[in-house]
């Protein structure tokens, strides 16, 4: 995929997620170490995967939430999924600016745009508030 096409997808995703979640997302580079620190610092983190396997790069076909209590998951199970996602996407996040960041008083939201590589985007919410 050409670089300009990739950035077109990234900008589309930024606009889409900012509008859908009423947040002001900005591109930000966070290292794997910084993401792990956010995970350790917050007790009630969660994640949602958006699949882009059937409908192309501009329309997701499935969402899979990972949070404590969903599918009998413990918080440690959720944290393991988040760690796996951080590890899986670390290399592509180093190469491109594909991470969206938004911070509020209660939480930090990170969207990793990986639909062009893994056919998925990931929303990770780091919070100390019980969900």
C-alpha positions in Angstrom: 0.0 0.0 0.0 1.3 3.4 -0.9 2.2 5.7 1.9 -0.3 8.4 0.9 -3.1 5.8 0.8 -2.1 4.6 4.3 -2.3 8.1 5.7 -5.6 8.7 4.0 -6.9 5.7 6.0 -5.3 7.0 9.2 -6.9 10.4 8.8 -10.3 8.9 8.0 -10.0 6.7 11.1 -9.1 9.7 13.3 -12.1 11.7 12.0 -14.4 8.6 12.4 -13.4 7.8 16.0 -13.4 11.4 17.1 -16.9 11.9 15.7 -18.3 8.5 16.9 -17.0 8.8 20.5 -17.3 12.6 20.8 -13.6 12.8 21.6 -10.8 15.0 20.3 -8.3 12.3 19.2 -4.8 13.3 18.2 -2.0 11.3 16.6 0.6 10.5 19.3 3.5 8.1 19.4 3.7 6.1 22.6 6.4 3.4 23.1 5.6 -0.1 24.2 7.1 0.8 27.6 4.8 3.8 28.0 1.8 1.7 27.1 2.8 -1.0 29.7 3.2 1.8 32.3 -0.4 3.0 31.6 -1.6 -0.6 32.0 0.2 -1.0 35.3 -1.0 2.3 36.6 -4.7 1.8 35.9 -6.8 -1.0 37.6 -9.8 -1.2 35.2 -8.6 -1.2 31.7 -10.6 -2.6 28.8 -10.2 -3.1 25.0 -12.3 -3.4 22.0 -11.3 -4.9 18.7 -12.9 -3.7 15.5 -12.6 -6.2 12.6 -12.2 -5.0 9.0 -12.1 -8.4 7.3 -15.3 -8.5 5.2 -16.3 -4.9 4.3 -13.0 -3.3 3.4 -10.9 -0.7 5.1 -13.6 1.9 5.7 -16.4 -0.2 7.3 -15.9 -2.7 10.2 -17.9 -5.9 10.3 -17.4 -7.0 13.9 -16.6 -5.7 17.3 -15.2 -7.7 20.2 -15.1 -6.2 23.7 -12.6 -7.3 26.3 -13.6 -6.2 29.8 -13.8 -7.7 33.2 -17.0 -9.8 33.5 -17.5 -10.2 29.7 -17.2 -13.9 28.8 -16.2 -14.6 32.5 -13.0 -12.7 32.0 -11.0 -11.5 34.9 -9.2 -8.2 34.9 -5.9 -10.2 34.5 -7.3 -11.9 31.4 -8.2 -8.5 30.0 -4.7 -7.2 30.8 -3.2 -10.2 29.0 -5.2 -9.4 25.9 -4.0 -5.8 26.1 -0.4 -6.8 26.5 -0.6 -9.2 23.6 -2.1 -6.4 21.4 0.7 -4.0 22.5 3.3 -6.5 21.6 1.6 -7.5 18.3 1.3 -3.9 17.1 4.6 -2.5 18.5 6.6 -2.9 15.3 4.0 -1.2 13.0 3.5 1.6 15.5 7.2 2.4 15.5 7.2 2.8 11.7 4.0 4.9 11.3 2.0 7.4 13.3 -1.0 5.1 13.6 -1.9 5.7 17.3 -4.7 8.0 18.3 -4.6 9.5 21.8 -7.3 11.2 24.0 -7.1 11.9 27.7 -9.9 12.9 30.0 -10.1 13.3 33.8 -11.2 9.7 34.2 -9.4 7.8 31.5 -6.8 7.6 28.7 -8.1 6.2 25.3 -5.7 4.9 22.7 -6.8 3.7 19.3 -4.3 1.6 17.3 -5.1 1.8 13.7 -4.0 -1.6 12.2 -6.8 -2.3 9.7 -4.4 -2.2 6.8 -2.0 -4.8 8.4 -4.1 -7.0 10.8 -7.6 -6.1 9.5 -8.3 -4.7 13.0 -8.3 -1.5 14.9 -7.9 -1.6 18.7 -9.4 0.8 21.3 -7.7 0.5 24.6 -9.1 2.4 27.6 -6.9 2.8 30.6 -8.9 3.9 33.7 -9.1 3.5 37.5 -12.9 3.9 37.4 -14.9 0.7 37.6 -16.6 0.1 34.3 
